[in-house]
């Protein structure tokens, strides 16, 4: 990332299991999962936000799914309040041979 890094909270409700998994995989490349359907993503300024939105539009079904992005003002992610210590555990895929 070369520009101004921004934090974007992304929440989603995806009908299809496979699309939901695709969205989670996409978002995991931008930042940590903080709730089952919520990520705190880091994007490179407005351009990065536009790119993330474009990728999400290509992944979801705009008729049945919904993704909400909440860009935070610069530095505001430092003011977040977290109540509780539960960590969301990522599902680990494994193969049985």
Secondary structure, 3 states (H helix, E strand, C coil): CCCCEEEEEEEEECCCHHHHHHHHHHHHCCEEEEECCEEEEEEEHHHHHHHHHHHHHHHCCCCCCEEEEEECCCCHHHHCCCCCCCCCCCCCCCCCC
